């Protein structure tokens, strides 16, 4: 009887949805369905996206010590190489894919996604995968810093000089959504070291904020999700995501990195910040914002599932991160 009850618990809703960080596929499906069925929910959350982005960083930062951050930035050559690969290979892939897009709007959207910086939650993905969270955070922060210069540059290359954005808006997002919560989280961890016992809760905080960003972003993708246009958009979005993943994996393989370091550079290289992509599209090509919304849904579901699989494969037992 106990065995039957235990099996029922394993197959129950808790197994499907908790912990959040290891059930991102299920939560993203729920978020997308809610966003499509109740569009007011997405609109109401849009103004809070910067808060949710900061929450993603804070959840990871609460698990980092000042020493780990210093060690990560001490690996400057590796961080620099990861940034070089990201800011050349991914924009190049986006420019190639935009030639295959059947409509100008889709072409613009795929370029905008490709020239966005590293996904803010790539540190969370790397941590779930058993990677070096501090190194991943350094790669992510460096990518966002460079985006203030390189995103406008690549937009001009791909879409022409008329595609202009204000670098100051990207810099402000870097400050509010990354640097401040990163400093706050690391500072709190240093001041209250016993908070490390709740590290799994901090990671679930980060994952929950990510799901809320997906829900908010569904508003821009709703019209596409409910139309045949998704059939043309999805292959290009998948190609960008898989291509980015292959580039990130390939760098780790080429350098012979161990699992922790390979995951730490692979995720920031491979996945793009869809919140930035949507914000940029709203300015330069509003109709193309739907591409960023669809990319975000697919990216979070795919990267989250991959990260959990990588952790379990590396340990050969269910992960307890």
C-alpha positions in Angstrom: 0.0 0.0 0.0 2.8 2.3 0.8 4.4 1.6 -2.5 1.2 2.5 -4.3 0.9 5.7 -2.4 4.5 6.5 -3.2 4.0 5.9 -6.8 0.9 8.1 -6.8 2.9 10.9 -5.3 5.6 10.6 -7.9 3.0 10.8 -10.7 1.0 13.6 -9.0 0.8 17.2 -10.0 3.7 18.1 -7.7 6.0 15.9 -9.9 4.7 17.7 -13.0 5.3 21.2 -11.8 7.7 21.3 -8.8 10.4 22.2 -8.3 9.9 25.1 -10.8 13.6 25.1 -12.0 13.4 21.4 -13.1 9.9 21.7 -14.6 10.3 24.7 -16.9 8.7 22.9 -19.9 5.5 22.4 -18.0 5.4 25.9 -16.6 6.1 27.5 -19.9 3.3 25.6 -21.5 1.0 26.8 -18.7 2.2 30.4 -19.1 1.7 30.3 -22.9 -1.8 28.9 -22.5 -2.8 31.4 -19.9 -1.3 34.3 -22.0 -3.3 33.2 -25.0 -6.5 32.5 -23.2 -6.4 35.5 -20.9 -4.5 38.2 -22.8 -5.1 40.7 -20.0 -2.8 38.7 -17.8 0.1 39.3 -20.2 -0.6 43.0 -20.6 -0.9 43.5 -16.8 2.6 42.0 -16.3 4.4 43.9 -19.0 5.2 46.8 -16.8 6.8 44.5 -14.3 9.2 42.8 -16.7 12.3 44.7 -15.4 11.4 43.5 -11.9 11.2 39.9 -13.0 14.5 40.2 -14.9 16.1 41.5 -11.7 14.5 38.6 -9.8 16.1 36.1 -12.2 19.6 37.6 -11.5 19.0 37.9 -7.8 18.0 34.3 -7.4 21.3 33.1 -8.9 23.3 35.8 -7.2 22.1 34.7 -3.7 24.1 31.5 -4.4 27.3 33.2 -5.3 30.1 34.4 -2.9 32.4 37.3 -3.6 35.3 34.8 -4.0 33.4 33.0 -6.7 32.7 36.2 -8.6 36.4 37.2 -8.4 37.5 33.8 -9.6 35.1 34.0 -12.5 36.3 37.4 -13.7 39.8 36.0 -13.2 39.1 33.7 -16.2 39.0 36.8 -18.4 40.5 35.0 -21.5 37.8 32.4 -21.5 35.1 35.0 -20.9 36.5 37.2 -23.7 36.6 34.3 -26.1 33.0 33.3 -25.3 31.9 36.9 -25.9 33.8 37.0 -29.2 32.2 33.8 -30.4 28.8 34.9 -29.4 28.9 38.4 -31.0 30.2 37.1 -34.3 28.7 33.6 -34.8 25.1 34.4 -33.6 24.7 37.7 -35.6 26.1 35.9 -38.6 23.6 33.0 -38.2 20.8 35.5 -37.8 21.8 37.3 -41.0 21.9 34.0 -42.9 18.5 32.9 -41.6 16.9 36.2 -42.5 17.6 35.4 -46.1 15.4 32.4 -45.8 12.5 34.2 -44.1 9.4 34.3 -46.3 8.3 37.8 -45.2 10.2 41.0 -44.4 8.6 41.1 -40.9 9.9 37.6 -40.0 13.3 38.5 -41.5 13.6 41.5 -39.3 12.5 39.6 -36.2 15.0 36.8 -36.6 17.8 39.3 -37.0 16.7 41.2 -33.9 16.7 38.0 -31.9 20.1 37.0 -33.1 21.7 40.3 -32.2 20.2 40.4 -28.7 22.7 39.9 -25.8 22.9 36.7 -23.8 19.7 35.6 -22.0 19.7 37.1 -18.5 18.7 33.8 -17.1 21.6 31.9 -18.8 23.2 31.8 -15.4 20.2 30.0 -14.0 20.3 27.5 -16.9 24.0 26.9 -16.4 23.5 26.4 -12.6 20.7 23.9 -13.2 22.9 22.0 -15.7 25.6 21.7 -13.0 27.8 24.5 -14.5 29.8 27.2 -12.9 27.2 29.8 -12.0 29.7 32.6 -11.4 31.5 32.1 -14.7 28.1 32.0 -16.6 27.0 35.2 -14.8 30.3 36.9 -15.9 29.7 35.9 -19.5 26.1 37.1 -19.3 26.9 40.4 -17.7 29.7 41.0 -20.2 27.4 40.2 -23.1 24.8 42.7 -21.9 27.5 45.4 -21.4 28.7 44.9 -25.0 25.2 44.9 -26.3 25.0 48.7 -25.7 27.4 49.0 -28.7 27.1 45.8 -30.7 23.4 45.4 -30.8 22.9 48.8 -32.6 25.9 48.0 -34.8 24.5 44.6 -35.9 21.0 46.1 -36.4 22.5 48.6 -38.8 24.3 45.8 -40.7 21.2 43.6 -40.9 18.4 46.1 -41.2 20.0 49.2 -42.5 20.9 52.6 -40.9 17.2 53.3 -40.3 17.1 50.7 -37.5 18.2 52.9 -34.7 17.9 52.3 -30.9 19.2 54.3 -28.0 22.2 52.6 -26.4 21.2 54.4 -23.1 18.1 52.2 -22.8 20.2 49.0 -23.0 22.6 50.4 -20.5 19.8 51.2 -18.1 18.5 47.7 -18.3 22.0 46.4 -17.6 22.2 48.6 -14.5 18.7 47.9 -13.1 18.2 44.3 -14.2 21.7 42.9 -13.8 24.3 44.9 -11.9 22.1 46.0 -9.0 20.5 42.6 -8.2 23.8 40.9 -8.8 25.6 43.2 -6.3 22.7 42.9 -3.8 22.5 39.1 -4.0 26.3 38.6 -3.6 26.3 41.1 -0.8 23.5 39.4 1.1 25.1 36.0 0.6 28.4 37.4 2.1 26.6 39.1 5.0 24.4 36.0 5.7 26.4 32.9 4.7 23.9 30.6 6.3 21.4 31.6 3.6 23.2 29.0 1.4 21.0 26.4 3.0 18.1 27.8 1.0 19.9 27.8 -2.3 17.3 25.7 -4.0 14.6 28.2 -3.0 16.7 31.1 -4.5 17.0 29.1 -7.8 13.2 28.5 -7.8 12.7 32.3 -7.3 14.8 32.9 -10.4 12.9 30.2 -12.4 9.5 31.6 -11.3 10.5 35.1 -12.4 11.5 33.6 -15.8 8.1 32.0 -16.2 6.4 35.3 -15.4 8.6 37.0 -18.1 7.4 34.4 -20.6 3.8 35.0 -19.6 4.3 38.8 -20.1 6.0 38.2 -23.5 3.2 36.0 -24.7 1.2 39.2 -25.4 3.5 40.0 -28.3 3.2 36.5 -29.7 -0.5 35.8 -29.2 -1.6 36.8 -32.7 1.0 34.5 -34.3 0.3 31.6 -31.9 -3.3 31.7 -33.0 -2.6 31.9 -36.7 -1.0 29.9 -39.5 2.0 32.3 -39.3 3.5 30.2 -36.6 4.2 27.5 -39.2 6.6 29.8 -41.0 8.1 31.4 -37.9 8.8 28.2 -35.8 11.4 26.6 -38.1 13.5 29.8 -38.2 13.2 30.2 -34.4 14.3 26.6 -33.9 17.2 27.0 -36.3 18.4 30.1 -34.4 18.1 28.3 -31.1 19.7 25.0 -32.2 22.4 26.9 -34.1 23.3 28.9 -31.0 23.3 25.8 -28.9 25.7 24.1 -31.4 28.0 27.1 -31.3 28.0 27.1 -27.5 28.6 23.4 -27.3 31.2 23.5 -30.0 33.3 26.0 -28.1 33.4 23.9 -25.0 34.3 20.8 -27.0 37.0 22.6 -29.0 38.6 23.9 -25.8 38.3 20.6 -24.0 36.4 22.3 -21.1 35.1 20.2 -18.2 31.3 20.0 -17.7 31.1 22.9 -15.3 33.0 25.3 -17.5 31.4 24.1 -20.7 27.9 24.6 -19.4 28.9 28.0 -18.0 30.0 29.4 -21.4 27.6 27.3 -23.5 24.3 28.7 -22.3 25.3 32.4 -22.4 26.5 31.9 -26.0 23.6 29.8 -27.1 20.5 31.6 -25.8 19.4 35.2 -26.5 17.7 37.7 -24.2 14.2 37.7 -25.7 13.0 40.5 -23.5 15.6 42.8 -25.1 14.6 41.4 -28.5 11.0 42.3 -28.0 11.9 45.8 -26.6 14.1 46.5 -29.6 11.5 45.2 -32.1 8.9 47.5 -30.6 11.1 50.4 -31.5 12.5 49.5 -34.9 9.9 47.0 -36.3 6.8 46.6 -34.0 5.2 43.7 -36.0 8.4 41.7 -35.6 8.1 41.7 -31.8 6.1 38.5 -32.2 9.3 36.7 -33.2 10.9 37.5 -29.9 7.8 36.3 -28.0 7.8 33.0 -29.8 11.6 32.6 -29.5 11.2 33.2 -25.7 8.6 30.5 -25.3 10.6 27.9 -27.3 13.9 28.9 -25.7 12.9 28.7 -22.1 11.1 25.4 -22.6 14.0 23.9 -24.6 17.0 25.3 -22.6 15.3 24.5 -19.3 14.7 20.9 -20.3 18.2 20.6 -21.7 19.7 22.0 -18.5 17.9 19.5 -16.3 18.9 16.6 -18.6 22.5 17.7 -18.6 22.6 17.7 -14.8 21.1 14.3 -14.5 23.4 12.9 -17.2 26.5 14.4 -15.4 25.5 13.0 -12.0 23.7 9.8 -13.2 21.2 10.5 -10.4 18.3 12.9 -10.1 19.7 16.4 -9.4 19.0 18.2 -6.2 20.4 21.6 -7.2 
